[in-house]
Amino acid sequence: PALAKRVMKVVEDMGYYPNTAARALVSGKSRIFGLIVSEITNPFFPEIVQAFEDIAVQNHYEILLTSTVHDPKRMELAVRRMLERRVDGVAILTFGMEDALIEDLRFRKVPLVFVDVGPQAAGVTNIRVNYQQGIREAVNHLAKHGHKRIAFVAGPTNLKSAMARRAAFEAAMEENGLTVDQGLIVTGDHKVEGGIAALAQLAGLPKRPTAILCSNDMTAVGVMREAYDRGITIPRELSVIGFDDIRLAEFTTPPLTTVRMSQKMLAEHAFHALRGEVEARDSSANGKEVELETSLILRGSTAKVPA
């Protein structure tokens, strides 16, 4: 104890910091997790990053962050950089660009977390998002308020998560005995511009919808902006519902009714899955699945169908 006290005093006096690379060589663990997201400019993803970093710091881990900007080549380079840094695991939270990388990463036996698309394999955790639950609540809410002409602004067709949300919408419409009018389904890009273009298209119909459900909140913000420019009052003339519940949704005018997919819970599921694999506390030969619930958050952008 006396020697330890002397050593720690010298450490403090000299301002010494441990060499983490050397520690990783000795222990075989870097205490670094890789985190890959789609685009840091979409407000949904910074909230995931913040939550993931918070829990990582609490558990004495670092994170190596990158965004793909929906570029498969950039994702490949990001994964390679993380493997070169000997990360202990990688959370790939991009919602649908991972297929080309799954086999390569599995071969290297790096613990992995995916959203919706992960294979059943050792060291792989798949976070299944229950899109149906929240979207069913959204459609039920609109139906109870008398809406029948309900439009849906979908996400990009190359994203499995976007297609899952569209399928959930169509199923919920059928459950409520409502007609799924393909003319009221518009493909967007999960960006504000896509929402603006979608409402411009829907507003030009001979009989426009009384409500619009959007595949994400940024699309809904675009719809609301175009509605304002066109003099369409929300929610008196048009009800709007988003998906994600980003922080911005509380501060639109009116505040946006949306389906919540908790970014904090998503980050926590991803971190704990990776940590469990690294510390060999929760390993399975067939991988694991974790379900993430969704739910409707009522605010001011929905109302009864216009008379």
N, C-alpha and C positions, 0 to 999 in steps of 0.2 A: 504493500500500500504506500509506503513512503517513497519508493522508487517511482511508482505510478504517478504520485502527486508531483514529483520533480519533473517527470517527462511531460505531463500535461501543462505545467507552468512554462516549460521551454516552448511547447507547441503554441501556447497563447502568446508568449513574448515574441516569438519569431514570425507569427502570422502564418503558420503552416497550414496548407490545405492538402488533404489526401489526394493521391493520384488515382482517379477512378478507373483509368485504363489498366493500371497495374493491379488494382483490387479485382477487376473483372477477370484478369488472367489467372489469378490465384483461386478465386471462388467459382469461376465458371459462369458467373451471373453479372450482368452489367447494371442491373436495377434501372434499366431504361425500357420503356414501352413505346412502340411506334403507334402513331395515331394518324390515319389517313381520312380526310374528308373531301367532299366534292368541290366546294367553293367557299372560301372564307368570306366572300362578300355577301353571301346569303345569310341573313340574320339568324337562321335556324342553326347554322354550324358553329359560330362563335360561342353560343350558349352551351353546345356539347363540349367544345374545347375547354371552356372555363370550368365546367363541372368535372370533366375528366382530370384536368390539371389539379383542381382542388383536392380531389380524393387521392391523386397520386402523391402530391406533396405531403399530405397527412400520413401516408404510408411509406415515406422516404423513397419514392420513385421519381425519376425524371421522365419527361416525354419528348419524343422526337416527332415534330408535327410537319405535315405537308398537305397541300391541297392539290387535287388532280385537274381542276378546271375542266372536267369531263374529257380529258385527253388520255386515252389508254397508254400511249407511249410515256407520258409524264408519270402515270401511276407505276409503270414498270420500272422507271428510273428511281422513283421514290422508294419502292420496295427493295431494290438493289442497294440503295444507300443505307437503308435500315439494317439489312443483313450484314453489310460491311461494318456497321457500328455494333454488331453482335447484340441487337436488342433481344430482350427476353420474350417478347411477344408483340403481335401487331393487331390492332383493332382497325378494321377496314370498314368505315361507316359512310360509304358512298352511295348506298341504295341502288346498286346495280351496274357495276363495271368490272366485276371481279373474276369473271369466268376464266379468262385466259391465264390468270395468276394462281388459281387455286391449286392445281396439281404441282406446280413448281414449289410453292410454299410448303405444301404438305410433304413433299419429298425431303425438304430441308428440316422437317420436324420442328418448325417454329409454331408455338401456340398461336391460334388465330381466332378472331371474332369477326363474324359477318352479320349483316342484317338481311334476313329473308333468304339468302342464296347459298348459305354454307352447306357443304356436303356432310353426310354422316360419316365421320372419320375421327380417329383418335386425335386429340389436341385441338379440335375445332368446336367452337361454340357458335350456334346460330341463334340470333335474337329474332324471334318471330313477332312481328307487329300485328296485333289484332285490328286490322283496318275495319273489318266488318262491324265491330261493336260500335265505334264512334260514328261511323257513317250511317249506320242504321238509326242511331239516335237522332242524327241530323235530319234524315229524310222523314222520320216519324214526327219530328217537331214541325217541319214544314207542312206535312200532310194534315196534322191536327189544326193548323192555322189556315186550312182551306186551299193550299197551293196544289195544283195539279200539273201545270206547265212548269216543270222544274228542269233547268238546264244544268249541265255539268261541264266544267272546263278541266279537261284531263291534262296530265303531264306528258312529257316526251315518250313516244312509243318504245324507245329503246331501254327505258327504265322499268324493271320488273315491279318496283314499288308503285310506280304511277299506274301501271296496268292493273295491279291488285286493287288500287283505290277505285278505278273505273268499274271493275267487276263488282266490287262491294256496293257501289252506287246503283248499278243496274239490278243487283239482287235485292237491295232494300226497296227500290221502286216497285218491283214485282211483289214483294211481301206486302206492300201497302195497296196493291191493286191498281197501281198507276202505270200508265203506258210509258215505256221507254222510247221516246222519240229520238231517233238517231240524228235528226236535224237539229236537235238541241244539245248535242254533244260536240264540243269543239276541242281540238287538240292544241294545247298551249305549250309553253316552254319552262314553266315554273318560275317565270320572272314577271316583274311588273309590266313590261312591254307586252308579254303574252296575254295578260289580263285585259289590258287596254284594247288589244286587237280582237280579243274574244267578244267583249261587249259590243264593240263596233259592228261585228258580224251579227251577233244576236239581236241587236237593236234594229237592224235593217230588215228583220223578218216581218212579214205581214201581221203576224200575231206573236209578239215577243213574250218571253217567259216572265213569270211573276216572281221567280226565285232562281238564284244561281248558287250551286255548290261548287267550290273550287278545290283542285287537287292539292294546293298549298296556300299559305297565307299571302305570299308575295303576289300570286295571281289575283287573289281577292282584293288586295290593295290596288292593283291595276284596274280591276273592274270598278271599284269605288271611285277611282280618279276619273275614269272615262264617264261614269254616271254623273259625276259633278259637272264635267265639261258639257254634257248633253242636257243638263237640267233635269235629270231623273233623280227624284228624291228617294234616299234610302233611310228607313225601310218602308216608307209610305207607299211608294210605287214599285219598289224592287227590294226583295230580301236577299241578303248575301251571307254565305257561310264559307269560312276558310278551313284550312287543315294545317296543323302543327302547333298553334298557339305560341308563336314567337312573342317576345316582349312588346314589340311594336303594336300588336293587335289590340292591346288595352287603350292605345292612345290615338287610334284613327277616329275620324268623325263620320258617323257615330262609332263607338267601340265595336270591334268585330266579333260577332259570334263565330266560334271556330271549334274544330275537333282537336282536343289536346293530345299530343303525343309527347310525353314528358322527356325533354332533352336531358334533364338531370338523371332520371331513372335509366335512360338509354346508356348514358356515360357510366353510371354506377354498375349496371349489369355487365358492361364491357370490361371495366377494370377488374371487378371481382372474378370474372371468368378467367381472365389472363393470369391474375395472381394465384387463383386456385390451381391452375395448370403448372405454373412455375414452381409453386411450393408443393406440388404433387399431393394436394389435399383433396382434389375433386376431379380426378381423371377418369375417363371412360373410353373403352375401346371403340365405341360407336359415336363418340362425340356427345355433345349436350345441346339441349334446346331450352331457351328461356323465353317466356311470352311477355310482351310489353302491351299493356292494355291501352285503349284509347277511350276518350269520353267527350261528350259535347259540353262546351262552356258557353252558356247563354250570356250575351251582352246586348247591345242595342241595334244591331244591323238586321234583325229579323222582326217581322210583324205579321198580322193577319193579311190574307190575300186582299189586294185592292178591290173595292166595290166596283 
